């Protein structure tokens, strides 16, 4: 597949940061409507969340309990 250099570079950068091949990234964009910008933001958020977790920044037990209770039937 012939892509402009700027798009090829973005796809390759996404592939380098994920466990997907460039072909899988393009297929995901076409099949699920996930643009390259969406995929880039997703990876940035995952990296940010992992960094916070590594620093011990988790939800408190009280916050977790509130979320779990929100979806439990009464």
mmJSON file of the N, C-alpha and C atoms, coordinates in Angstrom:
{"data_MODEL":{"atom_site":{
"group_PDB":["ATOM","ATOM","ATOM","ATOM","ATOM","ATOM","ATOM","ATOM","ATOM","ATOM","ATOM","ATOM","ATOM","ATOM","ATOM","ATOM","ATOM","ATOM","ATOM","ATOM","ATOM","ATOM","ATOM","ATOM","ATOM","ATOM","ATOM","ATOM","ATOM","ATOM","ATOM","ATOM","ATOM","ATOM","ATOM","ATOM","ATOM","ATOM","ATOM","ATOM","ATOM","ATOM","ATOM","ATOM","ATOM","ATOM","ATOM","ATOM","ATOM","ATOM","ATOM","ATOM","ATOM","ATOM","ATOM","ATOM","ATOM","ATOM","ATOM","ATOM","ATOM","ATOM","ATOM","ATOM","ATOM","ATOM","ATOM","ATOM","ATOM","ATOM","ATOM","ATOM","ATOM","ATOM","ATOM","ATOM","ATOM","ATOM","ATOM","ATOM","ATOM","ATOM","ATOM","ATOM","ATOM","ATOM","ATOM","ATOM","ATOM","ATOM","ATOM","ATOM","ATOM","ATOM","ATOM","ATOM","ATOM","ATOM","ATOM","ATOM","ATOM","ATOM","ATOM","ATOM","ATOM","ATOM","ATOM","ATOM","ATOM","ATOM","ATOM","ATOM","ATOM","ATOM","ATOM","ATOM","ATOM","ATOM","ATOM","ATOM","ATOM","ATOM","ATOM","ATOM","ATOM","ATOM","ATOM","ATOM","ATOM","ATOM","ATOM","ATOM","ATOM","ATOM","ATOM","ATOM","ATOM","ATOM","ATOM","ATOM","ATOM","ATOM","ATOM","ATOM","ATOM","ATOM","ATOM","ATOM","ATOM","ATOM","ATOM","ATOM","ATOM","ATOM","ATOM","ATOM","ATOM","ATOM","ATOM","ATOM","ATOM","ATOM","ATOM","ATOM","ATOM","ATOM","ATOM","ATOM","ATOM","ATOM","ATOM","ATOM","ATOM","ATOM","ATOM","ATOM","ATOM","ATOM","ATOM","ATOM","ATOM","ATOM","ATOM","ATOM","ATOM","ATOM","ATOM","ATOM","ATOM","ATOM","ATOM","ATOM","ATOM","ATOM","ATOM","ATOM","ATOM","ATOM","ATOM","ATOM","ATOM","ATOM","ATOM","ATOM","ATOM","ATOM","ATOM","ATOM","ATOM","ATOM","ATOM","ATOM","ATOM","ATOM","ATOM","ATOM","ATOM","ATOM","ATOM","ATOM","ATOM","ATOM"],
"id":[1,2,3,4,5,6,7,8,9,10,11,12,13,14,15,16,17,18,19,20,21,22,23,24,25,26,27,28,29,30,31,32,33,34,35,36,37,38,39,40,41,42,43,44,45,46,47,48,49,50,51,52,53,54,55,56,57,58,59,60,61,62,63,64,65,66,67,68,69,70,71,72,73,74,75,76,77,78,79,80,81,82,83,84,85,86,87,88,89,90,91,92,93,94,95,96,97,98,99,100,101,102,103,104,105,106,107,108,109,110,111,112,113,114,115,116,117,118,119,120,121,122,123,124,125,126,127,128,129,130,131,132,133,134,135,136,137,138,139,140,141,142,143,144,145,146,147,148,149,150,151,152,153,154,155,156,157,158,159,160,161,162,163,164,165,166,167,168,169,170,171,172,173,174,175,176,177,178,179,180,181,182,183,184,185,186,187,188,189,190,191,192,193,194,195,196,197,198,199,200,201,202,203,204,205,206,207,208,209,210,211,212,213,214,215,216,217,218,219,220,221,222],
"type_symbol":["N","C","C","N","C","C","N","C","C","N","C","C","N","C","C","N","C","C","N","C","C","N","C","C","N","C","C","N","C","C","N","C","C","N","C","C","N","C","C","N","C","C","N","C","C","N","C","C","N","C","C","N","C","C","N","C","C","N","C","C","N","C","C","N","C","C","N","C","C","N","C","C","N","C","C","N","C","C","N","C","C","N","C","C","N","C","C","N","C","C","N","C","C","N","C","C","N","C","C","N","C","C","N","C","C","N","C","C","N","C","C","N","C","C","N","C","C","N","C","C","N","C","C","N","C","C","N","C","C","N","C","C","N","C","C","N","C","C","N","C","C","N","C","C","N","C","C","N","C","C","N","C","C","N","C","C","N","C","C","N","C","C","N","C","C","N","C","C","N","C","C","N","C","C","N","C","C","N","C","C","N","C","C","N","C","C","N","C","C","N","C","C","N","C","C","N","C","C","N","C","C","N","C","C","N","C","C","N","C","C","N","C","C","N","C","C","N","C","C","N","C","C"],
"label_atom_id":["N","CA","C","N","CA","C","N","CA","C","N","CA","C","N","CA","C","N","CA","C","N","CA","C","N","CA","C","N","CA","C","N","CA","C","N","CA","C","N","CA","C","N","CA","C","N","CA","C","N","CA","C","N","CA","C","N","CA","C","N","CA","C","N","CA","C","N","CA","C","N","CA","C","N","CA","C","N","CA","C","N","CA","C","N","CA","C","N","CA","C","N","CA","C","N","CA","C","N","CA","C","N","CA","C","N","CA","C","N","CA","C","N","CA","C","N","CA","C","N","CA","C","N","CA","C","N","CA","C","N","CA","C","N","CA","C","N","CA","C","N","CA","C","N","CA","C","N","CA","C","N","CA","C","N","CA","C","N","CA","C","N","CA","C","N","CA","C","N","CA","C","N","CA","C","N","CA","C","N","CA","C","N","CA","C","N","CA","C","N","CA","C","N","CA","C","N","CA","C","N","CA","C","N","CA","C","N","CA","C","N","CA","C","N","CA","C","N","CA","C","N","CA","C","N","CA","C","N","CA","C","N","CA","C","N","CA","C","N","CA","C","N","CA","C","N","CA","C","N","CA","C","N","CA","C","N","CA","C"],
"label_alt_id":[null,null,null,null,null,null,null,null,null,null,null,null,null,null,null,null,null,null,null,null,null,null,null,null,null,null,null,null,null,null,null,null,null,null,null,null,null,null,null,null,null,null,null,null,null,null,null,null,null,null,null,null,null,null,null,null,null,null,null,null,null,null,null,null,null,null,null,null,null,null,null,null,null,null,null,null,null,null,null,null,null,null,null,null,null,null,null,null,null,null,null,null,null,null,null,null,null,null,null,null,null,null,null,null,null,null,null,null,null,null,null,null,null,null,null,null,null,null,null,null,null,null,null,null,null,null,null,null,null,null,null,null,null,null,null,null,null,null,null,null,null,null,null,null,null,null,null,null,null,null,null,null,null,null,null,null,null,null,null,null,null,null,null,null,null,null,null,null,null,null,null,null,null,null,null,null,null,null,null,null,null,null,null,null,null,null,null,null,null,null,null,null,null,null,null,null,null,null,null,null,null,null,null,null,null,null,null,null,null,null,null,null,null,null,null,null,null,null,null,null,null,null],
"label_comp_id":["UNK","UNK","UNK","UNK","UNK","UNK","UNK","UNK","UNK","UNK","UNK","UNK","UNK","UNK","UNK","UNK","UNK","UNK","UNK","UNK","UNK","UNK","UNK","UNK","UNK","UNK","UNK","UNK","UNK","UNK","UNK","UNK","UNK","UNK","UNK","UNK","UNK","UNK","UNK","UNK","UNK","UNK","UNK","UNK","UNK","UNK","UNK","UNK","UNK","UNK","UNK","UNK","UNK","UNK","UNK","UNK","UNK","UNK","UNK","UNK","UNK","UNK","UNK","UNK","UNK","UNK","UNK","UNK","UNK","UNK","UNK","UNK","UNK","UNK","UNK","UNK","UNK","UNK","UNK","UNK","UNK","UNK","UNK","UNK","UNK","UNK","UNK","UNK","UNK","UNK","UNK","UNK","UNK","UNK","UNK","UNK","UNK","UNK","UNK","UNK","UNK","UNK","UNK","UNK","UNK","UNK","UNK","UNK","UNK","UNK","UNK","UNK","UNK","UNK","UNK","UNK","UNK","UNK","UNK","UNK","UNK","UNK","UNK","UNK","UNK","UNK","UNK","UNK","UNK","UNK","UNK","UNK","UNK","UNK","UNK","UNK","UNK","UNK","UNK","UNK","UNK","UNK","UNK","UNK","UNK","UNK","UNK","UNK","UNK","UNK","UNK","UNK","UNK","UNK","UNK","UNK","UNK","UNK","UNK","UNK","UNK","UNK","UNK","UNK","UNK","UNK","UNK","UNK","UNK","UNK","UNK","UNK","UNK","UNK","UNK","UNK","UNK","UNK","UNK","UNK","UNK","UNK","UNK","UNK","UNK","UNK","UNK","UNK","UNK","UNK","UNK","UNK","UNK","UNK","UNK","UNK","UNK","UNK","UNK","UNK","UNK","UNK","UNK","UNK","UNK","UNK","UNK","UNK","UNK","UNK","UNK","UNK","UNK","UNK","UNK","UNK","UNK","UNK","UNK","UNK","UNK","UNK"],
"label_asym_id":["A","A","A","A","A","A","A","A","A","A","A","A","A","A","A","A","A","A","A","A","A","A","A","A","A","A","A","A","A","A","A","A","A","A","A","A","A","A","A","A","A","A","A","A","A","A","A","A","A","A","A","A","A","A","A","A","A","A","A","A","A","A","A","A","A","A","A","A","A","A","A","A","A","A","A","A","A","A","A","A","A","A","A","A","A","A","A","A","A","A","A","A","A","A","A","A","A","A","A","A","A","A","A","A","A","A","A","A","A","A","A","A","A","A","A","A","A","A","A","A","A","A","A","A","A","A","A","A","A","A","A","A","A","A","A","A","A","A","A","A","A","A","A","A","A","A","A","A","A","A","A","A","A","A","A","A","A","A","A","A","A","A","A","A","A","A","A","A","A","A","A","A","A","A","A","A","A","A","A","A","A","A","A","A","A","A","A","A","A","A","A","A","A","A","A","A","A","A","A","A","A","A","A","A","A","A","A","A","A","A","A","A","A","A","A","A","A","A","A","A","A","A"],
"label_entity_id":["1","1","1","1","1","1","1","1","1","1","1","1","1","1","1","1","1","1","1","1","1","1","1","1","1","1","1","1","1","1","1","1","1","1","1","1","1","1","1","1","1","1","1","1","1","1","1","1","1","1","1","1","1","1","1","1","1","1","1","1","1","1","1","1","1","1","1","1","1","1","1","1","1","1","1","1","1","1","1","1","1","1","1","1","1","1","1","1","1","1","1","1","1","1","1","1","1","1","1","1","1","1","1","1","1","1","1","1","1","1","1","1","1","1","1","1","1","1","1","1","1","1","1","1","1","1","1","1","1","1","1","1","1","1","1","1","1","1","1","1","1","1","1","1","1","1","1","1","1","1","1","1","1","1","1","1","1","1","1","1","1","1","1","1","1","1","1","1","1","1","1","1","1","1","1","1","1","1","1","1","1","1","1","1","1","1","1","1","1","1","1","1","1","1","1","1","1","1","1","1","1","1","1","1","1","1","1","1","1","1","1","1","1","1","1","1","1","1","1","1","1","1"],
"label_seq_id":[1,1,1,2,2,2,3,3,3,4,4,4,5,5,5,6,6,6,7,7,7,8,8,8,9,9,9,10,10,10,11,11,11,12,12,12,13,13,13,14,14,14,15,15,15,16,16,16,17,17,17,18,18,18,19,19,19,20,20,20,21,21,21,22,22,22,23,23,23,24,24,24,25,25,25,26,26,26,27,27,27,28,28,28,29,29,29,30,30,30,31,31,31,32,32,32,33,33,33,34,34,34,35,35,35,36,36,36,37,37,37,38,38,38,39,39,39,40,40,40,41,41,41,42,42,42,43,43,43,44,44,44,45,45,45,46,46,46,47,47,47,48,48,48,49,49,49,50,50,50,51,51,51,52,52,52,53,53,53,54,54,54,55,55,55,56,56,56,57,57,57,58,58,58,59,59,59,60,60,60,61,61,61,62,62,62,63,63,63,64,64,64,65,65,65,66,66,66,67,67,67,68,68,68,69,69,69,70,70,70,71,71,71,72,72,72,73,73,73,74,74,74],
"pdbx_PDB_ins_code":[null,null,null,null,null,null,null,null,null,null,null,null,null,null,null,null,null,null,null,null,null,null,null,null,null,null,null,null,null,null,null,null,null,null,null,null,null,null,null,null,null,null,null,null,null,null,null,null,null,null,null,null,null,null,null,null,null,null,null,null,null,null,null,null,null,null,null,null,null,null,null,null,null,null,null,null,null,null,null,null,null,null,null,null,null,null,null,null,null,null,null,null,null,null,null,null,null,null,null,null,null,null,null,null,null,null,null,null,null,null,null,null,null,null,null,null,null,null,null,null,null,null,null,null,null,null,null,null,null,null,null,null,null,null,null,null,null,null,null,null,null,null,null,null,null,null,null,null,null,null,null,null,null,null,null,null,null,null,null,null,null,null,null,null,null,null,null,null,null,null,null,null,null,null,null,null,null,null,null,null,null,null,null,null,null,null,null,null,null,null,null,null,null,null,null,null,null,null,null,null,null,null,null,null,null,null,null,null,null,null,null,null,null,null,null,null,null,null,null,null,null,null],
"Cartn_x":[0.845,0.0,0.893,0.529,1.322,0.709,1.466,1.005,1.958,1.43,2.328,3.275,4.45,5.485,5.006,4.229,3.788,2.828,1.939,1.03,1.779,2.703,3.501,4.264,4.837,5.59,4.675,3.465,2.521,2.115,1.817,1.429,2.581,3.776,4.94,5.21,4.966,5.153,4.127,2.894,1.862,2.237,2.698,3.098,4.24,5.179,6.325,5.899,4.821,4.343,3.328,2.875,1.843,2.324,1.459,1.791,1.201,0.819,0.182,1.164,0.884,1.655,1.052,1.793,1.201,-0.08,-0.114,-1.318,-2.504,-2.263,-3.337,-3.853,-2.966,-3.36,-4.253,-3.878,-4.676,-6.013,-6.016,-7.257,-8.177,-7.62,-8.417,-9.052,-8.283,-8.811,-9.956,-9.801,-10.827,-12.046,-11.825,-12.931,-13.723,-13.045,-13.698,-13.775,-13.307,-13.381,-12.465,-11.408,-10.463,-9.342,-9.418,-8.423,-7.044,-6.042,-4.682,-4.596,-5.281,-5.282,-5.894,-6.995,-7.626,-6.651,-5.993,-5.052,-3.862,-3.389,-2.276,-2.694,-3.895,-4.384,-4.567,-5.097,-5.295,-3.969,-2.937,-1.634,-1.039,-1.261,-0.78,-1.466,-2.763,-3.507,-3.094,-2.862,-2.391,-1.036,-0.131,1.2,1.089,0.201,0.0,-0.545,-1.515,-2.08,-1.057,-0.231,0.819,1.836,2.179,3.127,2.541,1.257,0.607,0.584,0.291,0.268,1.648,2.675,4.041,4.426,3.798,4.063,3.144,2.331,1.445,0.183,-0.158,-1.358,-2.559,-3.193,-4.353,-5.587,-6.727,-7.962,-7.944,-8.542,-8.62,-9.662,-9.618,-10.619,-12.02,-12.165,-13.48,-13.969,-13.091,-13.471,-13.855,-13.116,-13.422,-14.767,-15.0,-16.269,-17.442,-17.267,-18.33,-18.672,-17.661,-17.901,-18.584,-18.098,-18.695,-20.16,-20.442,-21.814,-22.729,-22.164,-22.948,-23.634,-22.977,-23.504,-24.095,-24.095,-24.71,-26.221,-26.984,-28.431,-28.732,-29.74,-30.108,-30.777],
"Cartn_y":[-1.169,0.0,1.235,2.155,3.373,4.473,4.947,6.011,7.194,8.4,9.558,9.366,9.949,9.766,10.127,11.225,11.637,10.609,10.024,9.005,7.713,7.338,6.136,6.279,7.456,7.689,7.575,8.107,8.017,6.576,5.833,4.427,3.633,3.862,3.151,3.522,4.774,5.194,4.519,4.412,3.72,2.252,1.643,0.233,0.027,0.943,0.816,0.903,1.635,1.811,0.766,-0.054,-1.051,-2.433,-3.389,-4.751,-5.057,-4.021,-4.193,-3.918,-4.527,-4.256,-3.039,-2.406,-1.304,-1.712,-2.91,-3.375,-3.486,-3.952,-4.061,-2.683,-1.726,-0.363,0.231,0.052,0.565,-0.158,-1.476,-2.246,-1.783,-1.527,-1.054,0.294,1.163,2.474,2.334,1.459,1.289,0.528,-0.527,-1.368,-0.748,-0.008,0.49,2.006,2.692,4.139,4.828,4.138,4.72,5.394,6.696,7.454,7.308,7.716,7.702,8.617,9.756,10.678,9.999,9.25,8.535,7.514,6.754,5.733,6.359,7.49,8.185,8.652,9.251,9.701,8.524,7.404,6.211,5.746,5.655,5.211,6.191,7.495,8.494,8.323,8.063,7.877,6.605,5.546,4.3,4.527,5.185,5.461,6.318,7.3,8.168,7.37,6.512,5.68,4.731,4.152,3.25,4.002,5.214,6.025,6.358,6.707,6.997,5.757,4.603,3.364,3.037,3.246,2.991,3.912,5.081,6.027,5.787,4.74,4.405,5.239,5.901,6.745,5.918,5.267,4.43,5.048,4.536,4.941,4.399,5.152,4.695,3.576,2.841,1.778,2.362,3.537,4.2,4.533,5.023,5.35,4.093,3.022,1.762,1.226,1.265,0.786,1.594,2.901,3.755,3.355,3.078,2.662,1.303,0.351,-0.983,-0.923,-0.13,-0.016,0.68,1.535,2.249,1.273,0.164,-0.77,-2.046,-2.145,-3.295,-3.075,-4.146,-3.995,-3.791,-3.015,-2.722,-3.886],
"Cartn_z":[0.0,0.0,0.0,-0.819,-0.975,-0.112,0.872,1.763,1.682,1.871,1.957,3.146,3.036,4.06,5.465,5.584,6.915,7.536,6.73,7.256,7.583,6.715,6.958,8.283,8.521,9.762,10.982,10.897,12.024,12.284,11.229,11.38,11.992,11.517,12.047,13.503,13.871,15.264,16.171,15.702,16.48,16.631,15.553,15.596,16.581,16.618,17.522,18.984,19.26,20.638,21.052,20.125,20.434,20.002,20.173,19.749,18.377,17.641,16.342,15.205,14.071,12.866,12.166,11.267,10.512,9.779,9.229,8.531,9.494,10.716,11.7,12.113,12.212,12.583,11.5,10.26,9.15,9.096,9.276,9.272,10.402,11.586,12.712,12.385,11.777,11.399,10.398,9.426,8.396,8.908,9.69,10.151,11.294,12.168,13.377,13.445,12.428,12.393,13.392,13.802,14.754,13.972,13.914,13.148,13.769,13.022,13.559,14.776,14.721,15.87,17.094,16.893,18.008,18.585,17.711,18.169,18.904,18.409,19.073,20.472,20.588,21.901,22.848,22.33,23.149,23.747,22.914,23.402,24.402,24.189,25.144,26.495,26.477,27.733,28.444,27.693,28.302,28.958,28.252,28.808,30.064,30.046,31.208,32.391,32.134,33.191,33.782,32.934,33.43,34.281,33.846,34.619,35.99,36.04,37.319,38.21,37.617,38.396,38.952,38.158,38.62,39.772,39.834,40.916,42.116,42.031,43.135,43.204,42.116,42.093,41.637,42.6,42.324,42.964,42.592,43.252,44.678,45.576,46.967,47.07,48.168,48.376,48.375,48.94,48.998,47.583,46.728,45.347,44.573,44.767,44.086,44.55,45.842,46.396,45.844,45.698,45.16,43.725,42.933,41.543,41.491,42.277,42.29,42.741,43.75,44.247,43.256,42.438,41.441,40.478,40.198,39.206,39.814,41.114,41.774,41.891,41.658,41.865,43.35,43.631,45.022,45.687],
"occupancy":[1.0,1.0,1.0,1.0,1.0,1.0,1.0,1.0,1.0,1.0,1.0,1.0,1.0,1.0,1.0,1.0,1.0,1.0,1.0,1.0,1.0,1.0,1.0,1.0,1.0,1.0,1.0,1.0,1.0,1.0,1.0,1.0,1.0,1.0,1.0,1.0,1.0,1.0,1.0,1.0,1.0,1.0,1.0,1.0,1.0,1.0,1.0,1.0,1.0,1.0,1.0,1.0,1.0,1.0,1.0,1.0,1.0,1.0,1.0,1.0,1.0,1.0,1.0,1.0,1.0,1.0,1.0,1.0,1.0,1.0,1.0,1.0,1.0,1.0,1.0,1.0,1.0,1.0,1.0,1.0,1.0,1.0,1.0,1.0,1.0,1.0,1.0,1.0,1.0,1.0,1.0,1.0,1.0,1.0,1.0,1.0,1.0,1.0,1.0,1.0,1.0,1.0,1.0,1.0,1.0,1.0,1.0,1.0,1.0,1.0,1.0,1.0,1.0,1.0,1.0,1.0,1.0,1.0,1.0,1.0,1.0,1.0,1.0,1.0,1.0,1.0,1.0,1.0,1.0,1.0,1.0,1.0,1.0,1.0,1.0,1.0,1.0,1.0,1.0,1.0,1.0,1.0,1.0,1.0,1.0,1.0,1.0,1.0,1.0,1.0,1.0,1.0,1.0,1.0,1.0,1.0,1.0,1.0,1.0,1.0,1.0,1.0,1.0,1.0,1.0,1.0,1.0,1.0,1.0,1.0,1.0,1.0,1.0,1.0,1.0,1.0,1.0,1.0,1.0,1.0,1.0,1.0,1.0,1.0,1.0,1.0,1.0,1.0,1.0,1.0,1.0,1.0,1.0,1.0,1.0,1.0,1.0,1.0,1.0,1.0,1.0,1.0,1.0,1.0,1.0,1.0,1.0,1.0,1.0,1.0,1.0,1.0,1.0,1.0,1.0,1.0,1.0,1.0,1.0,1.0,1.0,1.0],
"B_iso_or_equiv":[0.0,0.0,0.0,0.0,0.0,0.0,0.0,0.0,0.0,0.0,0.0,0.0,0.0,0.0,0.0,0.0,0.0,0.0,0.0,0.0,0.0,0.0,0.0,0.0,0.0,0.0,0.0,0.0,0.0,0.0,0.0,0.0,0.0,0.0,0.0,0.0,0.0,0.0,0.0,0.0,0.0,0.0,0.0,0.0,0.0,0.0,0.0,0.0,0.0,0.0,0.0,0.0,0.0,0.0,0.0,0.0,0.0,0.0,0.0,0.0,0.0,0.0,0.0,0.0,0.0,0.0,0.0,0.0,0.0,0.0,0.0,0.0,0.0,0.0,0.0,0.0,0.0,0.0,0.0,0.0,0.0,0.0,0.0,0.0,0.0,0.0,0.0,0.0,0.0,0.0,0.0,0.0,0.0,0.0,0.0,0.0,0.0,0.0,0.0,0.0,0.0,0.0,0.0,0.0,0.0,0.0,0.0,0.0,0.0,0.0,0.0,0.0,0.0,0.0,0.0,0.0,0.0,0.0,0.0,0.0,0.0,0.0,0.0,0.0,0.0,0.0,0.0,0.0,0.0,0.0,0.0,0.0,0.0,0.0,0.0,0.0,0.0,0.0,0.0,0.0,0.0,0.0,0.0,0.0,0.0,0.0,0.0,0.0,0.0,0.0,0.0,0.0,0.0,0.0,0.0,0.0,0.0,0.0,0.0,0.0,0.0,0.0,0.0,0.0,0.0,0.0,0.0,0.0,0.0,0.0,0.0,0.0,0.0,0.0,0.0,0.0,0.0,0.0,0.0,0.0,0.0,0.0,0.0,0.0,0.0,0.0,0.0,0.0,0.0,0.0,0.0,0.0,0.0,0.0,0.0,0.0,0.0,0.0,0.0,0.0,0.0,0.0,0.0,0.0,0.0,0.0,0.0,0.0,0.0,0.0,0.0,0.0,0.0,0.0,0.0,0.0,0.0,0.0,0.0,0.0,0.0,0.0],
"pdbx_formal_charge":[null,null,null,null,null,null,null,null,null,null,null,null,null,null,null,null,null,null,null,null,null,null,null,null,null,null,null,null,null,null,null,null,null,null,null,null,null,null,null,null,null,null,null,null,null,null,null,null,null,null,null,null,null,null,null,null,null,null,null,null,null,null,null,null,null,null,null,null,null,null,null,null,null,null,null,null,null,null,null,null,null,null,null,null,null,null,null,null,null,null,null,null,null,null,null,null,null,null,null,null,null,null,null,null,null,null,null,null,null,null,null,null,null,null,null,null,null,null,null,null,null,null,null,null,null,null,null,null,null,null,null,null,null,null,null,null,null,null,null,null,null,null,null,null,null,null,null,null,null,null,null,null,null,null,null,null,null,null,null,null,null,null,null,null,null,null,null,null,null,null,null,null,null,null,null,null,null,null,null,null,null,null,null,null,null,null,null,null,null,null,null,null,null,null,null,null,null,null,null,null,null,null,null,null,null,null,null,null,null,null,null,null,null,null,null,null,null,null,null,null,null,null],
"auth_seq_id":[1,1,1,2,2,2,3,3,3,4,4,4,5,5,5,6,6,6,7,7,7,8,8,8,9,9,9,10,10,10,11,11,11,12,12,12,13,13,13,14,14,14,15,15,15,16,16,16,17,17,17,18,18,18,19,19,19,20,20,20,21,21,21,22,22,22,23,23,23,24,24,24,25,25,25,26,26,26,27,27,27,28,28,28,29,29,29,30,30,30,31,31,31,32,32,32,33,33,33,34,34,34,35,35,35,36,36,36,37,37,37,38,38,38,39,39,39,40,40,40,41,41,41,42,42,42,43,43,43,44,44,44,45,45,45,46,46,46,47,47,47,48,48,48,49,49,49,50,50,50,51,51,51,52,52,52,53,53,53,54,54,54,55,55,55,56,56,56,57,57,57,58,58,58,59,59,59,60,60,60,61,61,61,62,62,62,63,63,63,64,64,64,65,65,65,66,66,66,67,67,67,68,68,68,69,69,69,70,70,70,71,71,71,72,72,72,73,73,73,74,74,74],
"auth_comp_id":["UNK","UNK","UNK","UNK","UNK","UNK","UNK","UNK","UNK","UNK","UNK","UNK","UNK","UNK","UNK","UNK","UNK","UNK","UNK","UNK","UNK","UNK","UNK","UNK","UNK","UNK","UNK","UNK","UNK","UNK","UNK","UNK","UNK","UNK","UNK","UNK","UNK","UNK","UNK","UNK","UNK","UNK","UNK","UNK","UNK","UNK","UNK","UNK","UNK","UNK","UNK","UNK","UNK","UNK","UNK","UNK","UNK","UNK","UNK","UNK","UNK","UNK","UNK","UNK","UNK","UNK","UNK","UNK","UNK","UNK","UNK","UNK","UNK","UNK","UNK","UNK","UNK","UNK","UNK","UNK","UNK","UNK","UNK","UNK","UNK","UNK","UNK","UNK","UNK","UNK","UNK","UNK","UNK","UNK","UNK","UNK","UNK","UNK","UNK","UNK","UNK","UNK","UNK","UNK","UNK","UNK","UNK","UNK","UNK","UNK","UNK","UNK","UNK","UNK","UNK","UNK","UNK","UNK","UNK","UNK","UNK","UNK","UNK","UNK","UNK","UNK","UNK","UNK","UNK","UNK","UNK","UNK","UNK","UNK","UNK","UNK","UNK","UNK","UNK","UNK","UNK","UNK","UNK","UNK","UNK","UNK","UNK","UNK","UNK","UNK","UNK","UNK","UNK","UNK","UNK","UNK","UNK","UNK","UNK","UNK","UNK","UNK","UNK","UNK","UNK","UNK","UNK","UNK","UNK","UNK","UNK","UNK","UNK","UNK","UNK","UNK","UNK","UNK","UNK","UNK","UNK","UNK","UNK","UNK","UNK","UNK","UNK","UNK","UNK","UNK","UNK","UNK","UNK","UNK","UNK","UNK","UNK","UNK","UNK","UNK","UNK","UNK","UNK","UNK","UNK","UNK","UNK","UNK","UNK","UNK","UNK","UNK","UNK","UNK","UNK","UNK","UNK","UNK","UNK","UNK","UNK","UNK"],
"auth_asym_id":["A","A","A","A","A","A","A","A","A","A","A","A","A","A","A","A","A","A","A","A","A","A","A","A","A","A","A","A","A","A","A","A","A","A","A","A","A","A","A","A","A","A","A","A","A","A","A","A","A","A","A","A","A","A","A","A","A","A","A","A","A","A","A","A","A","A","A","A","A","A","A","A","A","A","A","A","A","A","A","A","A","A","A","A","A","A","A","A","A","A","A","A","A","A","A","A","A","A","A","A","A","A","A","A","A","A","A","A","A","A","A","A","A","A","A","A","A","A","A","A","A","A","A","A","A","A","A","A","A","A","A","A","A","A","A","A","A","A","A","A","A","A","A","A","A","A","A","A","A","A","A","A","A","A","A","A","A","A","A","A","A","A","A","A","A","A","A","A","A","A","A","A","A","A","A","A","A","A","A","A","A","A","A","A","A","A","A","A","A","A","A","A","A","A","A","A","A","A","A","A","A","A","A","A","A","A","A","A","A","A","A","A","A","A","A","A","A","A","A","A","A","A"],
"auth_atom_id":["N","CA","C","N","CA","C","N","CA","C","N","CA","C","N","CA","C","N","CA","C","N","CA","C","N","CA","C","N","CA","C","N","CA","C","N","CA","C","N","CA","C","N","CA","C","N","CA","C","N","CA","C","N","CA","C","N","CA","C","N","CA","C","N","CA","C","N","CA","C","N","CA","C","N","CA","C","N","CA","C","N","CA","C","N","CA","C","N","CA","C","N","CA","C","N","CA","C","N","CA","C","N","CA","C","N","CA","C","N","CA","C","N","CA","C","N","CA","C","N","CA","C","N","CA","C","N","CA","C","N","CA","C","N","CA","C","N","CA","C","N","CA","C","N","CA","C","N","CA","C","N","CA","C","N","CA","C","N","CA","C","N","CA","C","N","CA","C","N","CA","C","N","CA","C","N","CA","C","N","CA","C","N","CA","C","N","CA","C","N","CA","C","N","CA","C","N","CA","C","N","CA","C","N","CA","C","N","CA","C","N","CA","C","N","CA","C","N","CA","C","N","CA","C","N","CA","C","N","CA","C","N","CA","C","N","CA","C","N","CA","C","N","CA","C","N","CA","C","N","CA","C","N","CA","C","N","CA","C"],
"pdbx_PDB_model_num":[1,1,1,1,1,1,1,1,1,1,1,1,1,1,1,1,1,1,1,1,1,1,1,1,1,1,1,1,1,1,1,1,1,1,1,1,1,1,1,1,1,1,1,1,1,1,1,1,1,1,1,1,1,1,1,1,1,1,1,1,1,1,1,1,1,1,1,1,1,1,1,1,1,1,1,1,1,1,1,1,1,1,1,1,1,1,1,1,1,1,1,1,1,1,1,1,1,1,1,1,1,1,1,1,1,1,1,1,1,1,1,1,1,1,1,1,1,1,1,1,1,1,1,1,1,1,1,1,1,1,1,1,1,1,1,1,1,1,1,1,1,1,1,1,1,1,1,1,1,1,1,1,1,1,1,1,1,1,1,1,1,1,1,1,1,1,1,1,1,1,1,1,1,1,1,1,1,1,1,1,1,1,1,1,1,1,1,1,1,1,1,1,1,1,1,1,1,1,1,1,1,1,1,1,1,1,1,1,1,1,1,1,1,1,1,1,1,1,1,1,1,1]
}}}
